[in-house]
């Protein structure tokens, strides 16, 4: 007669999370499991399945569904070179300032984490992630409709339609009933606005003018479905980065990509939302990093390098003097002046 243990007992025995045990059961990777109601029962003599954490073959690769200021597509290899040396020991991943999610999608295509947490304080961005996760079929249908209408028009028609959607986006209150609609507007505007920029005024209204794209891909159907599959077991949270505090432990890798500190007065772009991420916020973030560092979490932070504008500006060197700081070359791709979209140094800070 088979003797069973609970998923909780198996998690403690194998030193993995309760959720990971449930996933292994659902994937039929533990022989002779049974269910009692909604509870998994595991044979007491069952051995922990081999760690399949590397090279996740069950998910198709995805890429960011929006263009985002400070997006990390071009720095992926640099960021990956600063991952924890023993990724097999990393059971959880947290990216509480997710933005476009370039590193998120790269890591989830390669590694199977027990638990993943993403967040951002931009409610429209997080609503888009949530809509893709939970209602991708409806979202794709909405985007296809927007795309078909927009691409069928001439220049003046496109302009009129763009501003009508921008007005709808700003006047439609975000709620459960409008989640898919607003996510579709959000993605449409990102694909058709000037330089793919997301910017709001002090009232929180999106105010970017129309871009000059002739035939933008508004509905990237395959990528959206791939993202939806990737996000199925990901916790998505709207709010301050500090909300992930309880999620983080010694087995967690955390990547933080805050609004960059401006390298000059004219480059002061921090308007992802109506709040300003100033130096006091950079200092608050550093204290949070100190806090999770004490927990034993593995941490990587990126930011702008003040020395691009002033060689004597040691703001981040002083703030993170007890961490490793690397200066890497990157391109600024979002700037109203094309001549200023060039090579600069950025900072990669890690423990």
BADREN-920213 format. One line per 8 residues: number of its first residue (from 1); their letters; for each residue x, y, z of N, C-alpha, C, O. Coordinates in steps of 0.2 Angstrom, whole numbers, always signed. Layout:
N
NUM = a = X:Y:Z:X:Y:Z:X:Y:Z:X:Y:Z  ...
***
This chain:
351
1 = xxxxxxxx = +4:-6:+0:+0:+0:+0:+4:+6:+0:+9:+7:+4  +3:+11:-5:+7:+17:-5:+5:+22:+1:+0:+23:+2  +11:+24:+4:+10:+29:+9:+11:+36:+6:+16:+37:+2  +7:+41:+7:+8:+47:+4:+10:+53:+9:+9:+52:+15  +12:+58:+6:+14:+64:+10:+11:+70:+6:+9:+70:+0  +9:+75:+10:+6:+81:+7:+11:+85:+2:+17:+84:+3  +9:+90:-2:+14:+94:-6:+18:+98:-1:+24:+99:-3  +15:+100:+4:+19:+104:+9:+25:+100:+12:+30:+103:+13
9 = xxxxxxxx = +23:+94:+14:+28:+90:+17:+34:+88:+11:+40:+88:+13  +32:+87:+5:+37:+86:+0:+41:+92:-1:+47:+91:-2  +38:+98:-1:+42:+104:-2:+47:+105:+3:+53:+107:+2  +45:+103:+10:+50:+104:+15:+56:+98:+14:+61:+100:+16  +54:+92:+12:+58:+87:+11:+63:+88:+6:+69:+87:+7  +61:+91:+0:+65:+92:-5:+68:+99:-6:+72:+101:-10  +66:+104:-1:+69:+110:+0:+67:+115:-7:+71:+118:-10  +61:+114:-9:+58:+118:-14:+52:+121:-12:+49:+119:-6
17 = xxxxxxxx = +49:+125:-16:+42:+128:-14:+36:+124:-15:+36:+119:-19  +31:+125:-11:+25:+121:-11:+22:+122:-18:+20:+117:-21  +23:+128:-21:+20:+129:-28:+24:+125:-33:+21:+122:-38  +31:+124:-32:+35:+120:-37:+33:+113:-37:+32:+110:-42  +31:+111:-31:+29:+104:-30:+22:+103:-34:+21:+98:-37  +18:+107:-33:+11:+107:-37:+12:+107:-44:+9:+103:-48  +17:+111:-47:+19:+111:-54:+21:+105:-56:+20:+102:-62  +26:+102:-52:+29:+95:-54:+24:+90:-54:+24:+85:-59
25 = xxxxxxxx = +19:+90:-50:+13:+85:-50:+9:+86:-56:+7:+81:-60  +7:+92:-58:+3:+94:-64:+7:+92:-70:+3:+90:-75  +13:+92:-70:+17:+91:-76:+19:+83:-77:+22:+81:-81  +16:+79:-72:+17:+72:-72:+24:+70:-71:+26:+65:-74  +28:+74:-67:+35:+73:-66:+36:+69:-60:+42:+67:-59  +31:+67:-56:+32:+63:-50:+27:+57:-51:+21:+58:-52  +30:+51:-51:+26:+45:-52:+21:+44:-47:+22:+45:-41  +15:+41:-49:+10:+39:-44:+7:+44:-39:+5:+42:-34
33 = xxxxxxxx = +7:+50:-41:+4:+55:-37:-4:+54:-37:-6:+51:-42  -7:+57:-32:-14:+56:-32:-17:+63:-30:-14:+67:-27  -24:+64:-31:-27:+70:-28:-33:+68:-23:-36:+64:-25  -33:+72:-18:-38:+72:-13:-42:+79:-13:-39:+83:-10  -48:+79:-17:-51:+86:-17:-46:+90:-22:-45:+88:-28  -44:+95:-20:-39:+99:-24:-32:+99:-21:-28:+103:-22  -30:+94:-17:-24:+93:-14:-20:+88:-17:-23:+82:-19  -14:+89:-19:-9:+84:-22:-7:+79:-16:-5:+82:-11
41 = xxxxxxxx = -6:+73:-17:-3:+68:-13:+2:+65:-16:+2:+62:-22  +8:+64:-13:+14:+62:-16:+17:+56:-12:+17:+56:-6  +19:+50:-16:+21:+45:-12:+27:+47:-8:+32:+50:-10  +28:+44:-2:+33:+46:+3:+40:+44:+1:+45:+47:+3  +40:+39:-3:+47:+37:-6:+49:+40:-12:+54:+38:-15  +44:+44:-15:+46:+48:-21:+52:+52:-21:+54:+55:-16  +56:+52:-26:+62:+56:-26:+61:+62:-30:+57:+63:-34  +65:+67:-27:+64:+74:-31:+66:+74:-38:+71:+71:-39
49 = xxxxxxxx = +62:+76:-42:+63:+76:-50:+70:+80:-51:+71:+85:-47  +73:+78:-56:+79:+82:-58:+78:+89:-60:+72:+90:-63  +82:+94:-58:+81:+101:-59:+81:+102:-67:+87:+101:-70  +76:+104:-70:+76:+106:-77:+76:+113:-78:+73:+116:-82  +79:+116:-73:+79:+124:-73:+82:+127:-79:+80:+132:-81  +87:+124:-82:+91:+127:-88:+87:+125:-94:+85:+119:-95  +88:+130:-99:+85:+129:-106:+78:+127:-106:+76:+121:-107  +74:+131:-104:+66:+130:-104:+64:+129:-111:+63:+133:-115
57 = xxxxxxxx = +62:+122:-113:+60:+121:-119:+53:+121:-120:+50:+120:-126  +49:+122:-114:+42:+121:-115:+39:+128:-117:+33:+128:-119  +42:+133:-117:+40:+140:-118:+43:+143:-124:+49:+142:-125  +39:+146:-129:+43:+149:-135:+45:+156:-133:+42:+159:-128  +50:+158:-136:+54:+164:-134:+49:+170:-136:+45:+169:-140  +49:+175:-132:+45:+181:-133:+50:+187:-132:+55:+187:-129  +47:+193:-134:+51:+199:-133:+46:+204:-131:+40:+203:-131  +48:+210:-129:+44:+215:-126:+38:+217:-131:+39:+218:-137
65 = xxxxxxxx = +32:+218:-128:+27:+220:-133:+26:+227:-133:+21:+230:-137  +30:+231:-130:+30:+238:-131:+37:+241:-131:+41:+238:-128  +38:+247:-134:+44:+250:-134:+44:+254:-127:+39:+258:-126  +49:+254:-123:+49:+257:-117:+56:+261:-116:+61:+259:-117  +55:+267:-113:+61:+271:-112:+65:+268:-107:+63:+265:-102  +72:+267:-109:+76:+263:-104:+76:+256:-105:+79:+252:-101  +73:+253:-111:+72:+246:-112:+79:+243:-113:+84:+246:-115  +79:+237:-110:+86:+234:-109:+88:+229:-115:+92:+224:-114
73 = xxxxxxxx = +84:+229:-121:+86:+224:-126:+93:+224:-128:+96:+219:-129  +96:+230:-128:+103:+231:-131:+108:+229:-125:+114:+228:-127  +106:+229:-119:+111:+227:-113:+109:+220:-111:+112:+218:-106  +106:+216:-114:+104:+209:-112:+110:+205:-111:+111:+202:-105  +115:+205:-115:+121:+201:-114:+125:+203:-108:+128:+199:-105  +125:+210:-107:+129:+212:-102:+125:+210:-95:+129:+208:-90  +119:+211:-95:+115:+209:-89:+116:+202:-88:+116:+200:-82  +115:+198:-93:+116:+191:-92:+123:+189:-89:+123:+184:-86
81 = xxxxxxxx = +128:+192:-91:+135:+191:-89:+135:+193:-82:+140:+190:-78  +131:+196:-79:+131:+198:-72:+126:+194:-68:+124:+196:-62  +123:+189:-71:+118:+185:-67:+122:+181:-61:+128:+180:-62  +119:+179:-56:+122:+174:-51:+126:+169:-54:+123:+166:-59  +131:+167:-52:+136:+162:-55:+132:+155:-55:+133:+151:-59  +129:+154:-49:+125:+147:-49:+118:+148:-49:+114:+148:-45  +116:+149:-56:+109:+150:-57:+104:+144:-55:+98:+145:-54  +107:+138:-54:+103:+132:-52:+101:+133:-45:+96:+130:-43
89 = xxxxxxxx = +104:+137:-41:+102:+138:-34:+97:+144:-34:+94:+145:-28  +96:+147:-39:+91:+153:-39:+84:+150:-40:+82:+148:-46  +79:+150:-36:+73:+147:-36:+67:+152:-38:+62:+150:-40  +69:+158:-37:+64:+164:-37:+67:+170:-41:+73:+171:-40  +63:+173:-45:+65:+179:-49:+60:+184:-48:+54:+184:-48  +63:+190:-46:+58:+196:-45:+61:+202:-49:+67:+204:-49  +56:+205:-53:+58:+211:-57:+52:+216:-55:+47:+217:-59  +53:+220:-50:+47:+224:-47:+47:+231:-51:+43:+235:-49
97 = xxxxxxxx = +51:+232:-56:+51:+238:-60:+51:+236:-67:+56:+238:-70  +47:+232:-69:+48:+228:-75:+48:+232:-82:+52:+229:-86  +45:+237:-83:+45:+241:-89:+43:+236:-95:+38:+233:-94  +47:+237:-100:+46:+232:-106:+47:+225:-105:+45:+221:-109  +51:+223:-100:+52:+216:-98:+57:+213:-102:+57:+206:-103  +62:+216:-105:+67:+213:-110:+71:+207:-106:+71:+201:-109  +73:+208:-100:+77:+203:-96:+72:+198:-94:+74:+192:-94  +66:+200:-92:+61:+195:-90:+60:+190:-95:+60:+184:-93
105 = xxxxxxxx = +58:+192:-101:+57:+187:-106:+63:+183:-108:+62:+177:-110  +69:+186:-108:+75:+182:-109:+76:+176:-104:+78:+171:-106  +75:+178:-98:+76:+173:-92:+71:+168:-92:+73:+162:-91  +65:+170:-93:+59:+165:-93:+59:+160:-99:+56:+154:-98  +63:+162:-104:+64:+157:-110:+69:+152:-109:+70:+147:-112  +73:+154:-104:+79:+150:-103:+79:+146:-96:+82:+140:-96  +76:+149:-91:+76:+145:-84:+69:+144:-82:+64:+148:-83  +68:+139:-78:+62:+137:-75:+63:+139:-67:+65:+135:-63
113 = xxxxxxxx = +60:+145:-65:+60:+147:-58:+54:+144:-55:+49:+143:-58  +55:+143:-48:+49:+140:-44:+43:+146:-44:+37:+144:-45  +45:+152:-43:+41:+157:-43:+44:+164:-46:+50:+165:-46  +39:+168:-49:+42:+174:-52:+37:+179:-51:+31:+178:-50  +40:+185:-49:+36:+191:-47:+38:+197:-51:+44:+198:-52  +33:+200:-55:+34:+206:-58:+30:+212:-56:+24:+210:-54  +32:+218:-56:+28:+223:-54:+30:+230:-57:+35:+230:-60  +26:+235:-57:+27:+242:-59:+22:+246:-56:+16:+244:-55
121 = xxxxxxxx = +24:+252:-55:+19:+257:-53:+15:+261:-58:+11:+265:-57  +16:+259:-64:+12:+261:-70:+6:+257:-71:+7:+251:-73  +0:+259:-69:-6:+255:-69:-8:+253:-76:-10:+247:-77  -6:+257:-81:-8:+255:-88:-4:+250:-91:-6:+245:-94  +3:+250:-89:+7:+245:-91:+6:+238:-88:+5:+233:-91  +4:+238:-81:+3:+232:-78:-4:+229:-80:-5:+223:-81  -9:+234:-82:-15:+231:-84:-14:+228:-91:-17:+223:-92  -9:+230:-95:-8:+227:-102:-5:+220:-100:-7:+215:-104
129 = xxxxxxxx = +0:+220:-96:+3:+213:-94:-3:+208:-92:-3:+202:-94  -7:+211:-87:-13:+207:-85:-18:+205:-90:-20:+199:-90  -19:+209:-95:-24:+207:-100:-21:+202:-105:-24:+197:-107  -14:+203:-106:-11:+198:-110:-11:+191:-106:-12:+186:-110  -10:+191:-100:-9:+185:-96:-16:+181:-96:-17:+175:-97  -22:+185:-95:-28:+182:-93:-33:+182:-99:-38:+178:-99  -32:+187:-104:-37:+188:-109:-34:+189:-116:-36:+194:-119  -29:+186:-118:-25:+187:-124:-29:+186:-130:-28:+190:-135
137 = xxxxxxxx = -34:+182:-130:-38:+181:-136:-42:+187:-138:-43:+189:-143  -45:+189:-132:-49:+196:-133:-45:+201:-135:-47:+206:-139  -39:+202:-132:-35:+208:-133:-32:+207:-140:-32:+213:-144  -30:+202:-143:-28:+201:-150:-34:+203:-155:-32:+206:-160  -40:+201:-153:-46:+203:-157:-46:+211:-158:-48:+214:-163  -46:+214:-152:-46:+221:-151:-41:+224:-155:-42:+229:-159  -35:+222:-155:-29:+225:-158:-29:+224:-166:-27:+228:-169  -32:+218:-168:-32:+217:-175:-37:+222:-178:-36:+224:-183
145 = xxxxxxxx = -43:+223:-174:-48:+228:-177:-45:+235:-177:-46:+239:-182  -41:+237:-172:-38:+244:-172:-33:+244:-178:-32:+249:-181  -29:+239:-179:-24:+239:-184:-27:+239:-191:-25:+243:-195  -32:+235:-192:-35:+235:-199:-38:+242:-200:-38:+244:-206  -41:+245:-196:-44:+252:-197:-39:+257:-198:-39:+261:-203  -34:+257:-194:-28:+262:-194:-24:+261:-201:-23:+266:-204  -23:+255:-203:-19:+254:-209:-22:+255:-215:-19:+256:-221  -29:+255:-215:-33:+256:-221:-34:+263:-223:-36:+265:-228
153 = xxxxxxxx = -31:+268:-218:-33:+275:-219:-27:+278:-223:-21:+276:-223  -28:+284:-225:-23:+289:-228:-19:+293:-222:-21:+292:-216  -15:+297:-224:-11:+300:-218:-15:+305:-214:-15:+304:-208  -20:+308:-217:-24:+313:-213:-29:+308:-209:-31:+310:-203  -32:+303:-212:-36:+298:-208:-33:+295:-202:-35:+295:-197  -26:+293:-203:-23:+290:-198:-22:+295:-192:-22:+293:-186  -20:+301:-194:-19:+306:-188:-26:+307:-184:-25:+307:-178  -31:+308:-188:-38:+309:-184:-39:+303:-180:-41:+304:-174
161 = xxxxxxxx = -38:+297:-183:-40:+291:-179:-35:+290:-173:-37:+288:-167  -29:+292:-174:-24:+291:-168:-26:+296:-162:-27:+293:-157  -28:+302:-164:-30:+306:-158:-37:+305:-155:-38:+306:-149  -41:+301:-159:-47:+299:-156:-46:+293:-151:-49:+293:-146  -41:+289:-153:-40:+283:-148:-36:+286:-142:-37:+284:-137  -32:+291:-143:-28:+294:-137:-34:+297:-133:-33:+297:-127  -39:+301:-135:-44:+303:-131:-48:+298:-128:-50:+299:-122  -49:+293:-131:-53:+287:-128:-49:+284:-122:-51:+283:-117
169 = xxxxxxxx = -42:+283:-124:-38:+281:-118:-38:+285:-112:-38:+282:-107  -37:+291:-113:-37:+296:-107:-44:+297:-104:-44:+298:-98  -49:+296:-108:-56:+297:-105:-59:+291:-102:-64:+291:-98  -56:+285:-103:-59:+279:-101:-56:+277:-94:-50:+276:-94  -60:+276:-89:-57:+274:-83:-55:+267:-83:-59:+263:-85  -49:+265:-80:-47:+258:-80:-51:+254:-74:-51:+256:-68  -54:+249:-76:-58:+245:-72:-57:+238:-74:-55:+236:-80  -60:+233:-71:-61:+226:-73:-65:+226:-80:-63:+222:-84
177 = xxxxxxxx = -70:+230:-81:-74:+230:-87:-70:+233:-93:-72:+231:-98  -65:+237:-91:-62:+241:-97:-55:+238:-98:-51:+241:-102  -53:+233:-94:-46:+231:-94:-43:+229:-101:-38:+232:-103  -47:+225:-105:-44:+223:-112:-45:+229:-116:-40:+230:-120  -50:+233:-116:-51:+239:-120:-45:+244:-119:-42:+246:-124  -43:+245:-113:-38:+250:-111:-31:+247:-113:-27:+251:-115  -30:+241:-112:-24:+237:-114:-23:+238:-122:-17:+239:-124  -28:+237:-126:-28:+238:-133:-26:+245:-135:-22:+246:-139
185 = xxxxxxxx = -29:+250:-132:-28:+257:-133:-20:+258:-131:-17:+262:-135  -18:+256:-126:-11:+257:-123:-6:+254:-128:-1:+258:-130  -7:+248:-131:-2:+245:-135:-3:+249:-142:+2:+250:-145  -9:+250:-144:-10:+254:-151:-6:+261:-150:-2:+262:-155  -7:+264:-145:-3:+271:-144:+4:+270:-144:+8:+274:-147  +7:+265:-141:+14:+264:-141:+17:+262:-147:+22:+264:-149  +13:+259:-152:+15:+257:-158:+15:+262:-163:+18:+262:-169  +11:+267:-162:+9:+273:-167:+11:+280:-165:+11:+284:-169
193 = xxxxxxxx = +13:+281:-158:+15:+287:-156:+22:+289:-158:+26:+285:-160  +24:+295:-157:+31:+297:-158:+36:+294:-155:+36:+294:-148  +40:+290:-158:+46:+287:-156:+44:+281:-150:+49:+279:-146  +38:+279:-150:+36:+274:-146:+37:+276:-138:+38:+272:-134  +36:+282:-137:+37:+285:-131:+31:+285:-126:+25:+286:-129  +31:+283:-120:+26:+284:-115:+27:+289:-111:+32:+289:-107  +23:+294:-111:+24:+300:-107:+17:+303:-105:+12:+303:-109  +16:+305:-98:+10:+308:-96:+11:+315:-93:+17:+317:-91
201 = xxxxxxxx = +6:+319:-93:+6:+326:-90:+5:+325:-83:+4:+320:-80  +5:+331:-79:+4:+331:-72:-3:+328:-70:-4:+326:-64  -8:+328:-75:-15:+325:-73:-15:+318:-75:-20:+315:-74  -9:+315:-77:-9:+308:-78:-11:+306:-85:-13:+300:-86  -12:+311:-89:-15:+309:-96:-9:+309:-101:-4:+312:-101  -10:+303:-105:-5:+302:-111:-5:+308:-116:-11:+309:-118  +1:+311:-117:+1:+317:-121:+6:+317:-127:+8:+322:-129  +8:+311:-129:+13:+310:-134:+9:+311:-141:+4:+308:-142
209 = xxxxxxxx = +12:+315:-146:+9:+316:-152:+10:+309:-157:+14:+305:-155  +7:+309:-162:+7:+304:-167:+14:+303:-170:+18:+308:-171  +17:+297:-171:+23:+296:-174:+22:+296:-182:+17:+297:-185  +28:+294:-185:+28:+294:-193:+28:+287:-196:+31:+287:-201  +27:+282:-192:+27:+275:-194:+22:+274:-200:+16:+276:-199  +24:+271:-206:+19:+270:-211:+15:+264:-210:+9:+265:-211  +18:+259:-208:+14:+252:-208:+16:+249:-201:+19:+243:-202  +15:+252:-195:+17:+249:-189:+13:+242:-188:+8:+241:-190
217 = xxxxxxxx = +17:+237:-185:+14:+231:-183:+11:+232:-176:+14:+232:-171  +4:+233:-176:+0:+235:-170:-1:+229:-166:-1:+228:-160  -3:+223:-170:-5:+217:-167:+0:+212:-168:+0:+209:-174  +5:+211:-164:+10:+205:-165:+7:+199:-162:+9:+197:-156  +3:+196:-165:-1:+190:-162:+3:+185:-159:+2:+183:-154  +8:+182:-163:+12:+176:-161:+15:+178:-154:+15:+174:-150  +18:+184:-154:+22:+186:-148:+17:+187:-142:+19:+185:-137  +11:+190:-143:+7:+191:-138:+4:+184:-135:+4:+183:-129
225 = xxxxxxxx = +3:+179:-139:+1:+172:-136:+7:+169:-133:+6:+166:-128  +13:+170:-135:+19:+167:-132:+20:+171:-125:+22:+167:-120  +19:+177:-125:+20:+181:-118:+14:+178:-114:+16:+177:-108  +8:+177:-116:+3:+175:-112:+5:+168:-109:+3:+167:-103  +8:+164:-113:+10:+157:-110:+15:+158:-105:+15:+155:-99  +20:+162:-106:+25:+164:-101:+23:+166:-95:+26:+165:-89  +18:+170:-95:+15:+174:-89:+10:+170:-85:+8:+172:-79  +8:+164:-87:+3:+160:-84:+5:+159:-76:+0:+159:-72
233 = xxxxxxxx = +11:+158:-74:+13:+156:-67:+17:+162:-64:+20:+161:-59  +16:+168:-67:+19:+174:-65:+15:+178:-61:+9:+179:-63  +17:+180:-55:+13:+185:-51:+14:+192:-53:+20:+194:-54  +9:+195:-55:+9:+202:-58:+6:+207:-53:+0:+206:-52  +10:+212:-51:+8:+217:-46:+8:+224:-48:+13:+226:-51  +3:+228:-47:+4:+235:-49:+5:+239:-42:+1:+238:-37  +11:+242:-42:+12:+246:-36:+20:+247:-35:+24:+246:-39  +22:+250:-29:+29:+252:-28:+33:+245:-27:+31:+240:-26
241 = xxxxxxxx = +39:+246:-29:+44:+240:-29:+44:+237:-23:+46:+231:-22  +43:+241:-17:+44:+238:-11:+39:+233:-9:+40:+229:-4  +34:+232:-13:+29:+227:-11:+31:+220:-12:+28:+215:-10  +37:+219:-16:+40:+213:-17:+44:+211:-11:+47:+205:-11  +44:+215:-6:+48:+213:+0:+47:+206:+3:+52:+203:+4  +41:+204:+4:+40:+198:+7:+41:+192:+2:+42:+186:+5  +41:+193:-4:+42:+188:-9:+50:+186:-9:+52:+180:-10  +54:+191:-8:+61:+190:-8:+64:+187:-2:+63:+188:+3
249 = xxxxxxxx = +69:+182:-4:+73:+178:+1:+79:+177:-2:+81:+179:-7  +83:+172:+2:+90:+171:+0:+90:+167:-7:+96:+167:-10  +85:+164:-9:+85:+160:-15:+82:+164:-21:+81:+161:-26  +82:+171:-20:+79:+175:-25:+84:+179:-29:+89:+182:-26  +83:+180:-36:+87:+185:-40:+83:+191:-41:+77:+190:-44  +85:+197:-40:+81:+203:-41:+84:+207:-46:+90:+209:-45  +81:+209:-51:+83:+214:-55:+79:+221:-55:+73:+220:-55  +82:+226:-54:+79:+233:-53:+81:+238:-58:+87:+239:-59
257 = xxxxxxxx = +76:+240:-62:+78:+245:-67:+73:+251:-66:+68:+252:-70  +75:+256:-62:+71:+262:-60:+72:+267:-66:+76:+267:-70  +67:+272:-65:+68:+278:-70:+75:+281:-69:+77:+282:-63  +79:+282:-74:+86:+284:-74:+86:+291:-71:+82:+295:-72  +92:+292:-67:+93:+299:-65:+95:+303:-71:+100:+300:-75  +92:+308:-72:+94:+312:-78:+101:+314:-79:+104:+316:-73  +105:+314:-84:+112:+315:-85:+113:+323:-87:+118:+325:-87  +107:+326:-88:+107:+333:-89:+100:+336:-88:+95:+332:-88
265 = xxxxxxxx = +99:+343:-87:+93:+346:-86:+88:+344:-92:+82:+343:-91  +91:+344:-98:+86:+343:-104:+85:+336:-105:+80:+335:-109  +88:+331:-102:+86:+324:-103:+82:+322:-97:+82:+316:-96  +79:+326:-93:+75:+324:-87:+69:+320:-89:+64:+323:-88  +69:+314:-91:+63:+310:-93:+62:+305:-87:+65:+300:-87  +57:+307:-83:+55:+302:-78:+48:+302:-78:+45:+299:-73  +44:+304:-83:+37:+304:-83:+34:+298:-86:+30:+298:-91  +36:+292:-83:+32:+286:-85:+25:+286:-82:+20:+283:-85
273 = xxxxxxxx = +24:+290:-77:+18:+291:-74:+18:+298:-71:+23:+302:-72  +13:+300:-67:+13:+307:-65:+18:+309:-59:+19:+314:-57  +21:+304:-56:+25:+304:-51:+32:+305:-53:+34:+303:-59  +37:+309:-49:+44:+310:-51:+48:+306:-47:+48:+305:-41  +53:+302:-50:+58:+298:-47:+64:+302:-47:+69:+302:-51  +65:+306:-41:+70:+311:-40:+76:+308:-36:+76:+302:-35  +81:+312:-34:+86:+309:-30:+84:+306:-23:+87:+301:-21  +79:+309:-20:+77:+306:-14:+74:+299:-15:+74:+295:-11
281 = xxxxxxxx = +71:+298:-21:+68:+292:-23:+74:+287:-24:+73:+281:-23  +79:+289:-28:+85:+285:-29:+88:+283:-22:+90:+277:-21  +88:+287:-17:+91:+286:-11:+86:+280:-7:+89:+276:-4  +80:+281:-8:+75:+277:-5:+76:+270:-8:+76:+265:-4  +77:+269:-14:+78:+263:-18:+85:+260:-15:+85:+254:-14  +90:+264:-14:+96:+261:-12:+95:+258:-5:+98:+253:-3  +91:+261:-1:+90:+258:+6:+86:+251:+6:+87:+247:+9  +81:+251:+1:+78:+245:+0:+83:+239:-3:+82:+234:-1
289 = xxxxxxxx = +87:+241:-7:+92:+236:-10:+97:+234:-4:+98:+228:-3  +98:+238:+1:+102:+236:+7:+98:+231:+11:+101:+226:+13  +92:+232:+11:+87:+228:+15:+87:+221:+12:+88:+216:+16  +86:+220:+6:+85:+214:+3:+92:+211:+2:+93:+204:+2  +98:+215:+2:+104:+212:+2:+106:+208:+8:+109:+203:+8  +103:+211:+14:+104:+208:+20:+100:+201:+21:+102:+196:+24  +95:+200:+16:+91:+194:+16:+95:+189:+12:+94:+183:+13  +100:+191:+9:+104:+186:+5:+102:+185:-2:+105:+181:-6
297 = xxxxxxxx = +98:+190:-5:+96:+190:-12:+101:+192:-16:+106:+195:-14  +101:+189:-22:+106:+191:-28:+103:+197:-31:+97:+197:-34  +107:+202:-32:+104:+209:-34:+108:+212:-40:+114:+212:-40  +104:+214:-45:+107:+218:-51:+103:+224:-52:+97:+224:-52  +106:+230:-52:+103:+236:-53:+106:+240:-59:+112:+240:-60  +102:+243:-63:+105:+247:-69:+102:+254:-68:+97:+256:-65  +107:+259:-70:+105:+266:-70:+110:+270:-74:+114:+267:-77  +108:+276:-75:+112:+281:-79:+119:+282:-75:+119:+282:-69
305 = xxxxxxxx = +124:+284:-79:+130:+286:-76:+131:+294:-76:+131:+297:-81  +130:+297:-70:+131:+304:-70:+137:+307:-73:+137:+313:-75  +142:+303:-73:+149:+305:-76:+149:+307:-83:+153:+310:-86  +143:+305:-87:+142:+306:-94:+142:+314:-95:+145:+317:-99  +139:+317:-90:+138:+325:-90:+143:+328:-86:+145:+334:-87  +145:+325:-80:+150:+328:-75:+154:+323:-72:+152:+319:-68  +161:+323:-74:+165:+318:-72:+166:+318:-64:+168:+313:-62  +164:+324:-61:+165:+324:-54:+159:+322:-50:+158:+322:-44
313 = xxxxxxxx = +153:+320:-54:+147:+318:-51:+148:+311:-48:+148:+306:-52  +148:+310:-42:+149:+303:-39:+143:+301:-35:+143:+297:-30  +137:+303:-37:+131:+301:-34:+130:+294:-33:+129:+292:-27  +130:+290:-38:+129:+283:-37:+135:+279:-35:+135:+274:-31  +141:+282:-36:+147:+279:-33:+147:+279:-26:+149:+275:-22  +145:+285:-23:+144:+286:-16:+138:+281:-13:+139:+278:-8  +133:+282:-17:+127:+278:-14:+128:+271:-14:+125:+267:-9  +132:+268:-19:+133:+261:-19:+140:+259:-18:+142:+254:-22
321 = xxxxxxxx = +143:+262:-14:+151:+261:-13:+152:+254:-10:+158:+252:-10  +147:+251:-7:+149:+244:-5:+146:+238:-9:+146:+233:-7  +145:+240:-16:+143:+236:-21:+148:+236:-27:+152:+240:-27  +147:+231:-31:+151:+231:-37:+148:+236:-42:+142:+235:-44  +152:+240:-45:+149:+245:-50:+153:+244:-57:+159:+245:-57  +149:+243:-62:+152:+243:-69:+149:+248:-73:+143:+249:-73  +154:+251:-77:+151:+256:-82:+152:+252:-89:+157:+250:-91  +146:+252:-92:+145:+249:-99:+143:+254:-104:+139:+258:-102
329 = xxxxxxxx = +144:+253:-110:+142:+257:-116:+135:+255:-118:+134:+249:-119  +131:+260:-119:+124:+259:-122:+122:+264:-126:+125:+270:-126  +117:+263:-130:+114:+269:-134:+107:+271:-131:+103:+267:-129  +106:+277:-131:+100:+280:-129:+96:+281:-135:+97:+285:-140  +90:+277:-136:+86:+277:-142:+80:+281:-142:+77:+282:-147  +78:+284:-136:+72:+288:-135:+74:+295:-134:+76:+296:-128  +74:+299:-138:+76:+306:-137:+73:+310:-143:+73:+308:-149  +70:+316:-141:+66:+320:-147:+71:+323:-152:+70:+324:-157
337 = xxxxxxxx = +78:+323:-150:+83:+325:-154:+87:+319:-157:+91:+316:-152  +86:+317:-163:+90:+311:-165:+97:+311:-164:+100:+306:-163  +100:+317:-165:+107:+318:-164:+110:+316:-157:+116:+314:-156  +105:+316:-152:+107:+314:-145:+106:+307:-144:+107:+305:-138  +104:+303:-149:+103:+296:-147:+109:+292:-149:+110:+290:-154  +114:+292:-144:+120:+290:-146:+123:+286:-140:+120:+284:-135  +130:+284:-140:+133:+280:-135:+134:+284:-129:+137:+290:-129  +132:+281:-123:+134:+284:-117:+136:+278:-112:+135:+272:-114
345 = xxxxxxx = +138:+280:-106:+139:+274:-101:+133:+274:-97:+130:+279:-95  +132:+267:-95:+127:+266:-90:+130:+262:-85:+135:+259:-86  +126:+262:-79:+129:+258:-73:+126:+251:-72:+119:+251:-73  +130:+246:-71:+127:+240:-69:+130:+239:-62:+136:+238:-61  +125:+239:-57:+127:+238:-50:+125:+231:-47:+119:+230:-48  +129:+228:-44:+127:+221:-41:+131:+219:-35:+136:+222:-33  +128:+215:-31:+131:+213:-25:+135:+206:-26:+138:+204:-21
***
